[in-house]
Amino acid sequence: MERSGIPRYWALVIAAFNLATGTLLPAIVTIYFVGPVEYRFDLSLVLTVLFSLAIADITFYCFHMYLHRNLPHLHLMHHCCKRTSYTTNAFFHPLDLIMEFSGPALSLIILVRYVFRDPFALLVGLAVLPTWYVRKEEWSRRKMSSPQLPYTRDRPCCYCDILLGKLWDT
């Protein structure tokens, strides 16, 4: 990240902030929005969670493309991680994090709580959503490091080049 102009101390401060808020905010949202639940496992639960996650993913995609096209300087930090790990998702500019993850979480909350009116599906959806994005990030990073993009392996900040070059034009 330092080679891309992001000081190490700034990246660590932001990562600590994002990890702290990423733990506290879902807990607060869960306490406030979920309420009492009836634990069950049935087809209705599976379909509700899958549908709401699909809508959340579409929301994520829209925000993600907006960032790539209109605010790449906010999204740059995230694409500087050369190796994917569970901590990769901590390296976001706070405004990037708010845009990319609050939108999908809010779409999930609104859809499941107010349309489907299913508190347990909301609890399951909120539990699955962060894991889904971590796994999806890992899959996309593996794809980005594929032989179709051989130059990415040798660059100090390969994903920054992809973000500002190849993906910028998409």
ZISULFEN-V240190 format. One record per residue. RES is the residue in one letter. SS is DSSP state (H for helix, E for strand, L for the rest). PSI is psi in radians with two decimals (* if undefined). Layout:
RES,SS,PSI ; RES,SS,PSI
This chain:
M,L,-0.60 ; E,H,-0.61 ; R,H,-0.29 ; S,H,0.16 ; G,L,0.19 ; I,L,1.91 ; P,L,2.53 ; R,H,-0.77 ; Y,H,-0.66 ; W,H,-0.74 ; A,H,-0.70 ; L,H,-0.68 ; V,H,-0.80 ; I,H,-0.74 ; A,H,-0.76 ; A,H,-0.77 ; F,H,-0.81 ; N,H,-0.67 ; L,H,-0.71 ; A,H,-0.87 ; T,H,-0.54 ; G,H,-0.32 ; T,H,-0.73 ; L,H,-0.80 ; L,H,-0.81 ; P,H,-0.62 ; A,H,-0.76 ; I,H,-0.77 ; V,H,-0.75 ; T,H,-0.79 ; I,H,-0.74 ; Y,H,-0.74 ; F,H,-0.48 ; V,H,-0.92 ; G,L,-2.84 ; P,L,2.46 ; V,L,2.70 ; E,L,1.98 ; Y,L,2.30 ; R,L,2.89 ; F,L,1.89 ; D,L,3.09 ; L,H,-0.65 ; S,H,-0.73 ; L,H,-0.84 ; V,H,-0.83 ; L,H,-0.71 ; T,H,-0.81 ; V,H,-0.79 ; L,H,-0.76 ; F,H,-0.78 ; S,H,-0.61 ; L,H,-0.61 ; A,H,-0.74 ; I,H,-0.73 ; A,H,-0.66 ; D,H,-0.68 ; I,H,-0.72 ; T,H,-0.78 ; F,H,-0.82 ; Y,H,-0.77 ; C,H,-0.80 ; F,H,-0.70 ; H,H,-0.80 ; M,H,-0.62 ; Y,H,-0.76 ; L,H,-0.77 ; H,H,-0.72 ; R,H,-0.59 ; N,H,-0.46 ; L,L,0.94 ; P,H,-0.47 ; H,H,-0.50 ; L,H,-0.55 ; H,H,-0.16 ; L,L,-0.77 ; M,L,-0.74 ; H,H,-0.66 ; H,H,0.03 ; C,H,-0.14 ; C,L,2.03 ; K,L,-0.58 ; R,L,2.30 ; T,L,2.37 ; S,L,3.12 ; Y,L,-0.30 ; T,L,-0.20 ; T,H,-0.67 ; N,H,-0.04 ; A,H,-0.30 ; F,L,1.31 ; F,L,2.53 ; H,L,2.43 ; P,H,-0.65 ; L,H,-0.62 ; D,H,-0.81 ; L,H,-0.77 ; I,H,-0.81 ; M,H,-0.82 ; E,H,-0.56 ; F,H,-0.42 ; S,H,-0.67 ; G,H,-0.94 ; P,H,-0.70 ; A,H,-0.74 ; L,H,-0.68 ; S,H,-0.69 ; L,H,-0.79 ; I,H,-0.86 ; I,H,-0.80 ; L,H,-0.87 ; V,H,-0.66 ; R,H,-0.76 ; Y,H,-0.40 ; V,H,-0.99 ; F,H,-0.40 ; R,L,0.95 ; D,L,1.61 ; P,H,-0.62 ; F,H,-0.68 ; A,H,-0.62 ; L,H,-0.77 ; L,H,-0.80 ; V,H,-0.78 ; G,H,-0.75 ; L,H,-0.53 ; A,H,-0.63 ; V,H,-0.59 ; L,H,-0.90 ; P,H,-0.67 ; T,H,-0.69 ; W,H,-0.79 ; Y,H,-0.60 ; V,H,-0.80 ; R,H,-0.72 ; K,H,-0.67 ; E,H,-0.74 ; E,H,-0.74 ; W,H,-0.74 ; S,H,-0.59 ; R,H,-0.70 ; R,H,-0.70 ; K,H,-0.71 ; M,H,-0.45 ; S,L,0.28 ; S,L,2.95 ; P,H,-0.35 ; Q,H,-0.37 ; L,H,1.15 ; P,H,-0.48 ; Y,H,-0.25 ; T,H,-0.37 ; R,H,-0.45 ; D,L,-0.11 ; R,L,2.50 ; P,L,-0.49 ; C,L,1.15 ; C,H,-0.64 ; Y,H,-0.42 ; C,H,-0.72 ; D,H,-0.72 ; I,H,-0.78 ; L,H,-0.84 ; L,H,-0.26 ; G,L,-1.55 ; K,L,-0.90 ; L,H,-0.41 ; W,H,-0.59 ; D,H,-0.11 ; T,L,*
